[in-house]
Amino acid sequence: MGYFSSEFHLTWLYWGLVIAYAITILSIIGVVLSENRNPLKSLAWVTVLLMFPIGGIVLYIFFGRSIKNKRMISRRNKRKLRQNHPEIIMPHPAEYAPELRQQMELGRSLNDAPLYPANDMSIYHDGATKFEALLNDIAQAQNYIHLQYYIFEDDEIGKRVRSALMERAAKGVKVRIIYDHIGSIGVKSKFFKEMHAAGIECYPFFRVAFPPFATRINWRNHRKLAIIDGAIGYVGGMNIADRYIDGGKFARWRDTHMRITGPAVAALQYSFAIDWSFMGQPLIEESIDTTPAADTYRAAGMQLITSGPTSEWSNVAMLMLKAIGNARKRVYIQTPYFLPTESLLRSLQAAALSRVDVRVMIPRRSDSLILTYASYSYIYECLRAGIKIYLYNGGMLHSKTMMIDDHFCSIGSANIDFRSFEHNFEATMFIYSAEANANLRHQFMLDLKDSDRVNASEWRKRPMSQKAKESIVRLLSPIL
């Protein structure tokens, strides 16, 4: 009798746990659906929860939460920061085509981002040149240095940058550093503590500590910025790591970064100051040098578009959509990962079907096998519409650039993927300049020599096993 009673209780306990677990899964699915997110993203989460019930719950706790519309800085402090910005004089309408002015106005509406005219620039296509320029500027800093990088490695170039910063701090220069805790998770704390000891204010963005703040792991500050004395700024795709110089595990690590002087440095400072305040640090109120570039004929108009999980809109994605829709002759894109949103994919297809020359270049092999498969899953849809896809063979293509027609281009940290558009804090400089556009197009053509154009008929013949992997990974692409 006792045996049957125990078996009866165990059966009821088992089914009780099953029912409780089922209710938990259905409740989480209900939460996902009630948030009215992008249907593709909601479907991806529902798929994960149904296919991997236990793991799906853990993944949702870590990666599924939303902080959209969370205020990063108070209105009062935002007004204070705006007071340090130069008075922006919008160019006369005749200076830009109507479609470019529409893009500028969209940037102001989405991001409160003014157009900064009269900036000079240097564009770097390799890490060695960029870091030598940065180290030289750091060595000449007199007042302050602000650095913000997703990855700050404790390797040769990381140590060189750290030594240069510590030397300046010893001379009384104010040095502030923001690094992403997940991006730099492999770096020992001693590396950053030594900078603290030298008088450098160095803090991780969204520090991930267990158990209370584990959910922060999904929100990463992917920006790569530098501001020196308010007169020089850097923005682009390069982190601080040796692989940008020696290629690491690849023959080459191809990336793009830019150095600017002129009023647009204020935009970089404003972005950095907001992130610094969001971390609970005192408000930054250092001055900005707003002197226009000397050669006003060559000077570029610039508009910094930032975005992140707290943004009301997907700022970078929407500006890209607008720019692609405005294209009349060409759209050239370089990105390490190609997981476009449905609207962005349709925009590229519409442009190609309208006889615009649309070219997308991605690495044949990236630093993430999963993201490589996910990127490949979009290729055939592009080819069907006449989009030209190129696989870069020269190493790891990490450049995030876009060139449209003759007078517009962009350089920044945002990849063409869901993570950059929705989960990461990103910064992309939208540039209104024929010279910058020509520079990036020239490099694009050089990179074409190290690339293979994908042939539609041959692509269809790839192994079924690869197609299956691509299809499975694509289901998860909105949450990768």
C-alpha positions, 0 to 999 in steps of 0.5 A, a space after each residue: 500500500 505504501 509503495 503504491 501511495 508513494 508512486 501516486 504522489 510521485 506521479 502527481 508531483 511529476 505532472 504538477 511540475 510539467 503543468 507549472 513548467 508549461 504555464 511558465 513557458 506559455 506566460 513568457 510567450 504571452 509576454 513576448 507577444 504582448 510587447 508588440 515587437 517586430 513580428 520576426 523577432 517575436 517569432 524568433 523568441 517563440 521558436 526558441 522557447 518552444 524548441 529549447 524550453 529550459 535553455 529558452 527561458 534562460 536565454 530570454 531572461 538574459 537577452 529578451 528584456 527591453 529597455 526602449 525609451 529609458 532615459 539615458 540623461 535628464 532633460 536638465 543635464 541634456 540642456 547643459 550639454 547642449 549649451 557647449 555645442 556650437 551654433 549650427 548654421 544649416 547650409 543653404 538649400 542650394 548646397 545640397 540636393 533635396 533628398 540629402 536635406 531630407 536625410 539631414 532633417 530625418 537625423 534631427 527628428 530621430 536623434 536631435 542630430 544637427 548637421 555640422 558643416 565645414 569639417 576636415 577628415 582623414 580616412 584610415 583603411 588599416 589599423 597601423 596608420 590609424 593608431 599611429 595618428 591616434 598616439 601622436 594626437 594623444 601625445 600632444 593633448 593638453 587639456 583632456 582625452 576621452 576614449 570609448 571603445 567596445 574592446 580595449 585589449 591588454 596586448 601590444 597596441 593596448 599597452 602602447 595606448 595605455 602608456 601614452 594615456 598614463 604619461 599624459 595623465 601624469 602631466 595633468 591632462 584629464 583622461 576618461 575611458 569607457 570600455 564595454 565590459 562584455 567586449 573586454 571581458 577577457 582583459 584582466 582587471 589589473 590592466 584597468 586598475 593600473 590606469 586608475 592608479 595613474 589618475 585615469 578615470 576608467 569605467 566599464 559600461 553596463 558592468 555585468 555582475 552576478 546575480 543582480 545585473 546578469 541581464 545587462 549582457 545583451 546591451 553592449 556599448 559598441 561605439 568607438 570614439 576618441 575626443 582630444 582637447 575638443 579639437 580632434 575626434 575619431 569615429 569608426 569600426 576599429 577597436 584597440 587590439 593588435 588584430 587591427 594591425 597584424 590581422 590576428 587569426 586572419 591574413 588581414 583585418 580590414 577596417 575603416 576609421 576616420 579622424 576629424 577636425 572641425 565643429 563635428 567633434 562636438 557631436 562626438 563629445 556630446 555622445 560620450 558625455 551622455 554615456 558618461 552620465 548614464 554610467 552615474 559619473 559627473 556631467 562633462 562640461 569641457 569646452 569644444 573647439 568649433 573652428 571650421 576647417 581651413 579649406 572650406 571648399 573641401 570641408 565635409 558636412 557631418 551628422 553623427 547618428 547614435 542609436 541603442 536599446 533605449 532609443 525610441 526609433 532604430 535611428 541608424 537603420 531608419 537613416 540607412 533606409 532613407 538614404 538607400 531609398 534616395 539612391 539614383 546611381 549606386 549603393 555600395 555597402 561593406 559589413 562584416 555581418 549581413 543580417 538585414 531587417 525585412 524593411 532594409 532587405 526590401 529597400 535594397 531589393 527595390 533599389 536594385 530592381 530600379 536599376 541602381 547599382 547595388 553591391 554588398 561586400 561581406 567576408 567569405 569567413 568572418 570571426 563568427 561561424 554562426 553569423 557567417 551562416 546567418 549572413 549567407 542565408 540572405 544572399 540568394 534573395 539579394 541575387 534574385 533582385 539583381 544585388 551584386 554580392 561579393 565575398 572578401 577573401 583578403 582576411 576579416 572584412 570588419 569595415 562598416 561603410 556605405 556609399 550612395 551616389 556621389 555625395 553621401 557616405 557613412 563610417 561607423 560602428 554599426 553592422 547590418 544586423 539586428 544586434 547593431 540596430 536594436 541591442 547595441 549602443 552604436 555611433 555612425 557618422 553620416 558624411 555629406 562630401 564628394 571627397 569622402 564618398 570618392 575615397 571610400 569608393 576607391 577603397 571598395 574597388 581595391 577590395 573588389 580585387 580580393 573578392 569573388 562575386 557570387 554567381 546565382 546559379 552556382 550559389 544554388 548548387 551549394 550542399 544541402 547540409 550548408 543550406 540547412 545550417 543557414 536556414 536553422 540559424 536564420 530563424 534565430 537571426 533577429 536575436 543573434 
